[in-house]
Amino acid sequence: MVIRVAVARATGKLGSIVCDLVADDPELELTGAVVSSGGGHEGESIHEVAAVGPDGSDRVLKDCDVYVDLTSPEAAIGRASDSGAGTS
């Protein structure tokens, strides 16, 4: 079974490395790449995945098994609250 992975801050230094490692591993599949809005990378192809801005992160979360969030803690907590993650 292939594990579907999405990466937030996919064009940053660490995010680029994570995307490369995921793409090179036959047991993993890069299914989503979230980039900062206004950074000029929205719509770019990252290992054949179209990068989306923060507004598209809900779509990305629905299509992955693992979400690697390399953003700031404040941004990650805000996204989790908006999506209902961690709530009952």
VENNORDA-V425885 format. One record per pair of residues at least 12 apart in sequence whose C-alpha atoms are under 6 Angstrom apart, sorted by the first residue. I is the first residue (numbers start at 1). GAP is how many residues later the second one is. D is the distance in Angstrom with one decimal. If there is no record, write none. Layout:
[[I & GAP & D] [I & GAP & D]]
//
This chain:
[[2 & 25 & 5.0] [2 & 26 & 5.3] [3 & 25 & 4.8] [4 & 24 & 6.0] [4 & 25 & 4.8] [4 & 27 & 5.9] [4 & 60 & 4.8] [4 & 61 & 5.1] [5 & 24 & 5.9] [5 & 25 & 4.9] [5 & 26 & 5.7] [5 & 59 & 5.3] [5 & 61 & 4.8] [5 & 62 & 5.9] [6 & 24 & 5.9] [6 & 25 & 5.5] [6 & 26 & 4.2] [6 & 27 & 5.6] [6 & 61 & 4.9] [7 & 26 & 5.0] [7 & 60 & 5.9] [7 & 61 & 4.8] [8 & 25 & 5.9] [8 & 26 & 4.5] [8 & 61 & 4.8] [8 & 62 & 5.7] [9 & 25 & 5.7] [9 & 26 & 4.9] [9 & 61 & 5.7] [9 & 62 & 6.0] [10 & 23 & 5.5] [10 & 24 & 5.9] [10 & 25 & 5.8] [32 & 28 & 5.3] [33 & 18 & 4.8] [34 & 17 & 5.6] [34 & 18 & 5.0] [34 & 19 & 5.5] [35 & 18 & 5.1] [36 & 17 & 5.6] [37 & 16 & 5.2]]
//
